[in-house]
Amino acid sequence: MNTLAIKITPRAVDFNFDQSSIHWIPNDPFSSHTYNAINLLLPAGEFWFCRVFNKALPLIQDETLKIDVKAFIKQEATHARAHIVGQKFMQAHDYDLKKGLNTAEAIFGQLLSDRPFGLALFNNKLIESYWLITRVGIIAAIEHFTGVIGQWTLDHSSSWDKNNADPEMSDLFRWHLAEEVEHRSVAFDLFHHLLQNKFGFYISRQVLMAAVFPIFMYLMVDIGRSLARQDSLEDMQKLAKANIFKMLWELQRTGRRTGNVPTFTFLAKSVVRWLSPSFHPESEGNTEQALAYFKVSPAVRAAQVTT
């Protein structure tokens, strides 16, 4: 949407959810739990991003890209710590988070660890090099979704306001997703930098997206389902028994009806755009819009006062 050149800026923010409800979007427990599920996945995932990118830093030949990667790492670490506070918020409301946390640890701590799939037999220098680049590519595919969801959130922020969403939880996700828009190109550019063959880059990112998209959707919906299973509302408990396809349909239906969550078709269309050989994340977001949110974010403004 724009090509504004900016310096990616880490922001030290804090959140307090003592006054927040588990259904932080009133009368919309499904959307609330969809975002609550993100609190379970993100800390393990984003700390993993940091570990992978720190390993990639010595391989970067472009100084501008290296600066962006370092800023990306700092932002992602801050995101992870903020969502740990979100986990404690859910635990304070007597939610059992073991399923989601164990799933995140299995993926990011074992399957995607420095040893491919956690297997020692793959432990050699050549495989280690390719595996590092592959993991950077996986991050680029994941960052595609965080970027487009970030832009969607900026474009639809009035829906949360209209529906009286909790201001503290809203600010957590808006700040985080605005930073995803801000650094939306970094992982993609790093993957391209490390895998310099254009044809190999194109094929690799399509193969990785073919794996990441269904897994991303399944995890988001399934962990949300595990939270709905513990909800006091009978409708949520009933929905938690549904299969994955019905849950995706509920995402579609709720997104269309409320504007509180992006629809499945919105996310699927973003994958279609990814297929283009000329695709670049720069066209997927508006940096000026993200920067505008930082100026009004209560958490960002509070951090500026204390620094």
Protein Blocks (a to p, Z undefined) as FASTA:
>chain_A
ZZcdcddddddddddfklpcfblcghilklmmmmmmmmmmmmmmmmmmmmmmmmmmmmpm
bfklmmmmmmmmmmmmmmmmmmmmmmmmmmmnopafklmmmmmmmmmmmmmmmbeghiak
lmcfklmmmmmmmmmmmmmmmmmmmmmmmmmmmmmmmmmmmnopafklmmmmmmmmmmmm
mmmmmmmmmmmmmmmblklmmmmmmmmmmmmmmmmmmmmmmmmmmmmmmpmbfklmmmmm
pcfklmmmmmmmmmmmnopaccfklmmmmmmmmmpmkbcfklmpcfklmmmmmmmmmklm
mmmmmZZ
